[in-house]
Amino acid sequence: MLKDQVGEDTEVVKSYIEEIVSELDDNIRLINYDRRNNNFKLYGITITFNLLKSALVALSTIFSYAI
């Protein structure tokens, strides 16, 4: 598909690929930054994996007593 657009010029293809890789690296860097500095918050409470695990244990305990 890209070959149909640019023909046999490998330099143009290489520049497209390098541009795509550069954009992906930038996105990975932004995601890593957001994961460290902009945590998911709900009503001012930072949601972490450990909090989710604790909530799951609490809910399963309540449901097991209800049955």
N, C-alpha and C positions, 0 to 999 in steps of 0.2 A: 504494500500500500504506500509506504513512504518512498519506495523505489520509483513508483509511478509518478510521484510528485516532483522528485528531484533528479531522476535519471540515474546515471551511473557514477555521479560525483560522490565519492566516499567521504570527502572532507565535509560536505554539507551534512551527511548522515551522522558523522562523528560529532559535529557541532550540535546537532539536535539531541543526540544521546547524552552528551556532556551537559547540555542545558537541563535535560530531564533529571539527570542524576543530581545536579546542583540544586534544583528545586526540591527534590526528595530529601536531600541532606538538610536544607533549610527547614523543611516541615518537621523532620525528626528533631532538630534542635529546638524548634518552637514547642513541640509537644513535651519534650523533656523539661524545658523551662516551666511550662504551665503546670506540669505534674508536680514540680517541686514548690513553685511559688504561688500558684493560684489553685489551691485545693478546692474540691467541690464542697460547697457549704449549703446547708439547709437550715434556715432560721438561725443563722449565726453559728451553727454547730458544724465543725469540720468533719466530713464523712470519711472515715478511713476503713481499710479492710478489716482491722480488728474490731471496730465498732459494728460493722456489718455481721461479722462472725458472732459477736456477743448477742446481737439482736436476733439472729437466727436461732441460737441456743435457747434464748428466752422464749421465743415463739414456739419452738418445738416442745419445750417443757410445758407451756400452758396448754398446747393442743394435746399432749400426751395425758395430762391430768383430766382434760375435758372428755376424753374417750373413755 
